[in-house]
Amino acid sequence: MKKIFLLQLWSFLSVACFAQGSYKDSIQSYLKNYVDSHEVVKGDDRKHLHFFDVDPKYRVVAKFEKVETAQWFEMPTSGKIKKVFRQYGVLSFTINDTMVKMNLYQSQGLMGSDQYKNYLFLPFTDATSGIETYESGRYIDLLTTDIKNSEVVVDFNKAYNPYCAYVSGVYNCPVPPKENHLMVAIRAGEKSYSKH
């Protein structure tokens, strides 16, 4: 009986380790593709794109609550052109032992595009902003189809910098609303861009 239990335990641990290894491998592949296909940072400058170590604890399952009556509003950007969004829903989850709520947004401009009409936008700042990560915040992209049974996976290992983190005064990058200013440190995803 003990031998059977040990075999089952070994099998479980092997599967768990394999699953975690596969997850880390998939994120590393995702980040490699992100770097290789970056539209703003080119050539040798891509070696200055830096990321936190992949950490599965920053992949969270969030409860999703749809906001049915949200009005369109102009979200401030880093430039002169404001962009129009509406609150699509509210996400709630626990991370680093802290209960967090964030607003998930939908872009009016992208809704007219067949390719991007299902895109959702999750901009945020956290306790690393301006220290380890870009001071104006980072973004995560989701899809309406990612939401299942009032839940959605939010993977901060995929958090990326807006284009303004690399070139100033050229792009109009949405500034994360105060509702998405997190007090916790999200040490996952893209770090500050620096050639030093």
Secondary structure, 3 states (H helix, E strand, C coil): CHHHHHHHHHHHHHHHHHHHHHHHHHHHHHHHHHHHCCCCCCHHHHHHCCECCCCHHHEEEEEEEECCCCCCEEECECCCCCEEEEEEEEEEEEECCEEEEEEEEEECCHHHCCCCCCEEEEEEECCCECCCECCCCEEEEEEHHHCECCEEEEEHHHCECCHHHCCCCCCCCECCCHHHECCCCCCCCECCCCCC
